[in-house]
Amino acid sequence: MKELRIRVLVGVFVVAGVLSWAGARLWNAVGTLPRVPLAAPIVLALIAVVLLATAVSLRARLRAQRERRPEAKGVDPLMAARAVVFGQASALVAALVAGMYGGTGVFLLEFLDIPTRRDQAIYAGFSVLAGIAVIAAALFLERVCKLPEDDDDHNKGAASPA
């Protein structure tokens, strides 16, 4: 399994932001603009909390397993791999969604004197922050579940465990 790259997430965020900004300008020329739902930052924040709770739980269980505590519950490798995949998928979607709301929010900065558009800009800003929280939690989860490096990984013929 490959690690999530920050460059890819930033690229998705920037491309989605630019396209969303251009789409918002075009849509506004028609006379309407899609609304930024209040639920967007809430849902992203809930996903970040779930990812963070999973990472903290797995970290505690892995630490107890390494210290060979008698009451330690083992961590199923398949469950850890699924958690990492969920985190990576969540980070990619969060980068896309945060970019979309970021582009819309940048467009809405021109209209802060209109109360409804100001509220939409605030929702978009909170959505970007919550998307960044999802990405941070996903990267933390990936770091928690990363296998320790083997000393003989330098051999070209050795298969990597993940």
Buried (B, 14 or more C-beta within 10 A) or exposed (E): BEEBEEEEBEEBBBBBBBEBBEBBEEBBEEEEBEEBEEEBBBBBBEBBEBBBEBBBBBBEBBEBEEEEEEEBEEBEEEEBEEBBEBBBEBBBBBBBBBBBBBBBBBBBEEBEEEEEBBBBBBBBBBBBBBBBBBBBBBBBBBEBBEEEEEEEEEEEEEEEEE
